């Protein structure tokens, strides 16, 4: 993993922890909604915190099949190619 990938993953782990997600459940393959039990309010909080930390805007999906790894990739794409 590159330095920025590690930074994004660590930040996301911290954010999820602040939302009450147990650290041992935070894996790249974990589904945000179904497995981590995040809701739309949590999605907004995650989006706002990612904006604050990385100055990126990503739409966080908690319904469906978006995983922690997917979210990391979305943030990385926005960092590398804003807009």
C-alpha positions in Angstrom: 0.0 0.0 0.0 1.1 3.5 -0.7 1.5 6.1 2.0 -1.8 7.9 1.0 -3.6 4.5 0.9 -2.5 3.8 4.5 -3.5 7.3 5.6 -7.0 7.0 4.1 -7.5 3.5 5.5 -6.3 4.7 9.0 -8.6 7.7 8.8 -11.6 5.7 7.8 -10.9 3.2 10.6 -10.8 6.1 13.1 -14.0 7.6 11.7 -15.8 4.2 11.8 -14.6 3.7 15.4 -16.0 7.1 16.4 -19.3 5.8 15.0 -19.2 2.8 17.3 -17.9 0.2 14.8 -15.7 -2.4 16.5 -12.1 -2.2 15.1 -11.9 -6.0 14.6 -14.9 -5.8 12.2 -13.4 -3.2 10.0 -12.0 -5.1 7.0 -11.8 -4.0 3.4 -14.5 -6.6 2.5 -16.9 -5.5 5.2 -20.2 -4.1 3.9 -20.9 -0.7 5.3 -24.6 -1.2 5.9 -25.3 -4.9 6.2 -22.2 -5.9 8.2 -21.1 -2.7 10.0 -24.7 -1.7 10.5 -24.2 1.9 9.4 -27.2 4.0 8.4 -27.8 7.1 6.2 -26.9 9.4 9.1 -23.6 7.6 9.6 -23.0 7.9 5.8 -23.4 11.7 6.0 -21.0 11.9 9.0 -18.4 9.8 7.2 -18.7 12.0 4.1 -18.3 15.2 6.2 -15.3 13.8 8.0 -13.6 12.7 4.8 -14.3 16.2 3.4 -12.7 17.8 6.5 -9.6 15.5 6.5 -8.9 15.1 2.8 -10.9 17.9 1.1 -12.8 15.4 -1.1 -16.4 14.9 -1.7 -17.6 11.3 -1.9 -21.0 9.8 -1.8 -21.1 7.1 0.9 -23.5 4.3 0.2 -24.7 2.2 3.1 -27.4 0.4 1.2 -26.2 -2.1 -1.3 -22.8 -3.6 -1.7 -20.3 -0.8 -0.9 -17.5 -2.0 1.3 -14.8 -0.3 3.3 -12.4 -1.1 0.5 -14.7 0.5 -2.0 -14.9 3.6 0.1 -11.1 3.8 0.4 -10.8 3.5 -3.4 -13.4 6.3 -3.9 -11.4 8.6 -1.6 -8.2 7.8 -3.4 -9.7 8.5 -6.8 -11.0 11.9 -5.6 -7.6 12.8 -4.1 -5.8 11.9 -7.3 -8.4 13.3 -9.7 -10.6 15.9 -8.0 -13.8 16.8 -9.6 
